[in-house]
Amino acid sequence: MPAGWTDWMVSLQKRWPAGSPYRGGTYNYFAFTQNINHTVVPHRGKYSSNVIGTEVRGLISKYHRSSKPFFMWVTPVA
């Protein structure tokens, strides 16, 4: 996770071995894998934009009542 970020959710573009539950990549809309705060999380069979939208709503719920401003950088592929 880069310095200065509280939460880090990024798609991983990597060659996973055949049969790996992590198979998929950034540009596979229904099988992509993320690094979420240092944990590798597969999303097989889920549309990537829907997953990212759910994550964004969760982060807004987490930070919206804080007295400090927050910044989100959201870049879905689709």
C-alpha positions as YAML, in Angstrom:
chain: A
units: angstrom
residues:
- id: 1
  name: MET
  ca: [0.00, 0.00, 0.00]
- id: 2
  name: PRO
  ca: [1.47, 3.35, -0.94]
- id: 3
  name: ALA
  ca: [2.20, 5.82, 1.83]
- id: 4
  name: GLY
  ca: [-0.66, 8.18, 2.62]
- id: 5
  name: TRP
  ca: [-3.52, 5.82, 1.71]
- id: 6
  name: THR
  ca: [-5.90, 4.52, 4.38]
- id: 7
  name: ASP
  ca: [-7.50, 1.91, 2.12]
- id: 8
  name: TRP
  ca: [-6.04, 0.38, -1.03]
- id: 9
  name: MET
  ca: [-8.13, -1.66, -3.48]
- id: 10
  name: VAL
  ca: [-6.44, -2.34, -6.78]
- id: 11
  name: SER
  ca: [-6.95, -4.89, -9.53]
- id: 12
  name: LEU
  ca: [-4.07, -7.28, -10.13]
- id: 13
  name: GLN
  ca: [-2.88, -8.05, -13.63]
- id: 14
  name: LYS
  ca: [-0.83, -11.21, -13.10]
- id: 15
  name: ARG
  ca: [-0.46, -14.62, -14.69]
- id: 16
  name: TRP
  ca: [-1.94, -17.01, -12.18]
- id: 17
  name: PRO
  ca: [-1.29, -20.76, -12.54]
- id: 18
  name: ALA
  ca: [-3.98, -22.92, -14.15]
- id: 19
  name: GLY
  ca: [-6.62, -23.87, -11.61]
- id: 20
  name: SER
  ca: [-5.77, -21.01, -9.26]
- id: 21
  name: PRO
  ca: [-8.80, -19.41, -7.56]
- id: 22
  name: TYR
  ca: [-7.16, -16.06, -8.33]
- id: 23
  name: ARG
  ca: [-7.20, -16.51, -12.12]
- id: 24
  name: GLY
  ca: [-8.50, -13.51, -13.98]
- id: 25
  name: GLY
  ca: [-7.20, -10.05, -14.59]
- id: 26
  name: THR
  ca: [-7.96, -6.37, -14.74]
- id: 27
  name: TYR
  ca: [-9.64, -6.60, -18.15]
- id: 28
  name: ASN
  ca: [-11.70, -9.72, -17.45]
- id: 29
  name: TYR
  ca: [-14.95, -8.15, -16.29]
- id: 30
  name: PHE
  ca: [-16.30, -11.36, -14.73]
- id: 31
  name: ALA
  ca: [-13.10, -12.76, -13.23]
- id: 32
  name: PHE
  ca: [-10.78, -10.20, -11.72]
- id: 33
  name: THR
  ca: [-8.58, -10.30, -8.64]
- id: 34
  name: GLN
  ca: [-7.79, -7.44, -6.30]
- id: 35
  name: ASN
  ca: [-5.23, -6.50, -3.69]
- id: 36
  name: ILE
  ca: [-7.42, -5.16, -0.89]
- id: 37
  name: ASN
  ca: [-5.24, -3.72, 1.86]
- id: 38
  name: HIS
  ca: [-2.54, -6.39, 1.33]
- id: 39
  name: THR
  ca: [-4.98, -9.29, 0.90]
- id: 40
  name: VAL
  ca: [-5.47, -10.97, -2.48]
- id: 41
  name: VAL
  ca: [-9.22, -11.34, -3.14]
- id: 42
  name: PRO
  ca: [-10.70, -13.14, -6.19]
- id: 43
  name: HIS
  ca: [-14.03, -12.04, -7.70]
- id: 44
  name: ARG
  ca: [-14.92, -14.86, -10.08]
- id: 45
  name: GLY
  ca: [-18.39, -14.62, -11.61]
- id: 46
  name: LYS
  ca: [-18.98, -11.07, -10.37]
- id: 47
  name: TYR
  ca: [-19.07, -8.07, -12.69]
- id: 48
  name: SER
  ca: [-16.09, -5.87, -11.80]
- id: 49
  name: SER
  ca: [-17.98, -2.55, -11.95]
- id: 50
  name: ASN
  ca: [-20.61, -3.87, -9.53]
- id: 51
  name: VAL
  ca: [-17.90, -5.06, -7.11]
- id: 52
  name: ILE
  ca: [-16.10, -1.70, -7.29]
- id: 53
  name: GLY
  ca: [-19.39, 0.17, -6.82]
- id: 54
  name: THR
  ca: [-20.13, -1.85, -3.67]
- id: 55
  name: GLU
  ca: [-16.63, -1.13, -2.36]
- id: 56
  name: VAL
  ca: [-17.04, 2.61, -3.03]
- id: 57
  name: ARG
  ca: [-20.37, 2.72, -1.20]
- id: 58
  name: GLY
  ca: [-18.75, 0.90, 1.73]
- id: 59
  name: LEU
  ca: [-15.91, 3.39, 1.91]
- id: 60
  name: ILE
  ca: [-18.27, 6.36, 1.71]
- id: 61
  name: SER
  ca: [-20.28, 4.87, 4.58]
- id: 62
  name: LYS
  ca: [-17.04, 4.36, 6.51]
- id: 63
  name: TYR
  ca: [-15.72, 7.92, 6.11]
- id: 64
  name: HIS
  ca: [-18.67, 10.25, 5.48]
- id: 65
  name: ARG
  ca: [-19.25, 11.21, 9.12]
- id: 66
  name: SER
  ca: [-15.60, 12.05, 9.79]
- id: 67
  name: SER
  ca: [-14.73, 15.66, 10.52]
- id: 68
  name: LYS
  ca: [-11.76, 15.24, 8.16]
- id: 69
  name: PRO
  ca: [-12.20, 15.41, 4.39]
- id: 70
  name: PHE
  ca: [-11.49, 12.28, 2.40]
- id: 71
  name: PHE
  ca: [-10.42, 11.61, -1.17]
- id: 72
  name: MET
  ca: [-11.32, 8.62, -3.33]
- id: 73
  name: TRP
  ca: [-9.78, 7.78, -6.66]
- id: 74
  name: VAL
  ca: [-12.06, 5.34, -8.47]
- id: 75
  name: THR
  ca: [-11.19, 4.05, -11.93]
- id: 76
  name: PRO
  ca: [-13.31, 1.11, -13.09]
- id: 77
  name: VAL
  ca: [-12.24, -0.33, -16.44]
- id: 78
  name: ALA
  ca: [-15.71, -0.73, -17.93]
...
